[in-house]
Amino acid sequence: MRMLIAAALLAATPVVAQDTMSPEGAMVYFVGLENGATVSSPVTINFGLSGMGVAPAGTEKENTGHHHLLIDRPPLGEGEFGAEEFELALPNDDNHKHFGGGQTEITLDLAPGSHTLQLVLGDAGHVPHDPPVVSEVITITVQ
């Protein structure tokens, strides 16, 4: 019983930054999708990465990470957790898509209207690197 309680407490505790370093000049970016673009749904979003490699979540290999897509939320560091987001594992919900298998694209059904998108590279535990590797926030319009 004690083991179950201990496991439950650990699962409820936020993951704290592991200080996974990113190399100078590392970048994530959208491939073929620019700020201000008008698209139709479903929209395929391709992720680009330079200066680092893609590896599945849980892989602890220097200069690697996996993608996260932030949808319709404030830029990382300005959201509900503020600067703490750079130290905690990113949530996994409708506004935070995880690509822990090492995926580099997604096709999404987005409602008509304006949507903001930002890419964030996460380490083995879904925590942003130090310094964070994040894209510019772009806004797209879905017809």
C-alpha positions in Angstrom: 0.0 0.0 0.0 2.8 2.4 0.9 4.3 1.8 -2.6 1.0 2.8 -4.2 0.8 6.0 -2.2 4.4 6.9 -3.0 3.8 6.2 -6.7 0.7 8.4 -6.7 2.5 11.2 -5.0 5.3 11.1 -7.5 2.9 11.0 -10.4 1.2 14.1 -9.1 4.4 16.0 -8.7 5.4 18.3 -11.6 8.5 17.3 -13.4 11.2 19.9 -12.6 13.8 21.1 -15.2 16.6 18.7 -15.8 18.7 21.5 -17.2 19.1 19.8 -20.5 21.3 22.2 -22.4 20.7 23.2 -26.1 23.6 24.1 -28.4 24.0 27.7 -29.4 22.0 28.5 -32.6 19.6 25.6 -32.3 16.2 26.5 -33.9 12.7 25.1 -34.5 10.6 26.5 -37.2 7.5 25.9 -39.4 8.3 24.5 -42.8 6.1 25.9 -45.6 3.8 27.7 -43.3 4.3 31.4 -42.8 2.9 34.0 -40.4 -0.4 35.4 -41.9 -1.0 32.4 -44.1 -4.6 31.5 -45.1 -5.2 27.8 -45.2 -8.0 25.3 -45.4 -8.7 22.6 -42.9 -7.4 20.0 -42.5 -4.0 21.7 -42.4 -0.7 19.8 -42.4 1.9 21.4 -40.3 5.6 20.4 -40.8 8.2 21.0 -38.1 11.8 22.0 -38.9 14.8 21.8 -36.6 18.4 22.9 -37.1 21.4 22.5 -34.8 19.9 19.5 -33.0 18.4 16.1 -33.8 14.9 14.6 -33.1 14.6 11.7 -30.7 11.6 10.1 -29.1 10.6 11.2 -25.6 12.5 9.4 -22.9 15.7 9.3 -25.1 18.5 11.0 -23.2 21.0 11.8 -25.9 22.9 15.1 -26.1 21.6 17.7 -28.5 18.3 16.0 -29.2 14.7 16.5 -28.3 11.1 16.1 -29.6 8.6 18.6 -30.8 5.6 20.2 -29.1 3.0 22.3 -30.8 1.3 25.1 -28.9 -2.1 26.1 -30.4 -4.1 29.2 -29.5 -2.4 30.0 -26.2 0.0 32.8 -25.2 3.7 32.3 -26.2 5.7 30.0 -24.0 6.7 31.8 -20.8 3.6 34.1 -21.0 0.9 31.4 -20.4 -0.8 30.2 -17.3 2.4 29.2 -15.7 4.5 32.2 -16.8 8.3 31.7 -16.8 7.8 28.5 -14.8 6.9 26.8 -18.1 10.5 26.7 -18.9 11.1 24.5 -15.9 8.1 22.2 -15.9 7.0 19.4 -18.3 4.7 20.8 -20.9 1.1 19.7 -20.4 -0.6 17.4 -23.0 -4.0 18.8 -24.0 -5.9 20.5 -26.8 -3.5 23.5 -26.7 -0.3 21.5 -26.2 0.3 18.7 -28.7 3.2 16.3 -27.9 5.2 14.4 -30.6 7.0 12.0 -28.3 7.5 9.5 -31.0 9.8 11.8 -32.9 7.1 12.9 -35.4 7.9 16.0 -37.5 4.4 16.8 -38.8 0.7 16.7 -38.0 -2.5 17.1 -39.9 -5.1 19.0 -37.8 -8.7 19.8 -38.3 -8.9 23.5 -37.1 -12.1 25.5 -36.9 -12.5 28.4 -39.3 -10.9 31.6 -38.0 -7.6 32.8 -36.6 -5.2 30.5 -34.8 -1.8 31.0 -33.2 0.9 28.3 -33.4 4.3 28.0 -31.7 6.8 25.1 -31.7 8.8 24.1 -28.6 11.5 21.5 -28.4 11.3 19.3 -25.3 13.9 17.1 -23.7 13.5 13.4 -22.7 11.0 14.5 -20.0 9.0 17.1 -22.1 10.8 20.0 -20.4 12.1 22.9 -22.6 15.9 22.9 -23.0 18.2 25.6 -21.5 18.1 27.9 -23.3 14.6 27.1 -24.7 14.4 26.2 -28.3 11.2 27.8 -29.5 9.8 29.1 -32.8 8.3 32.5 -33.4 4.6 32.5 -32.8 2.7 32.6 -36.1 -0.9 33.3 -36.8 -2.8 31.5 -39.5 -6.4 31.9 -40.8 -8.4 28.8 -41.6 -11.1 29.3 -44.2 
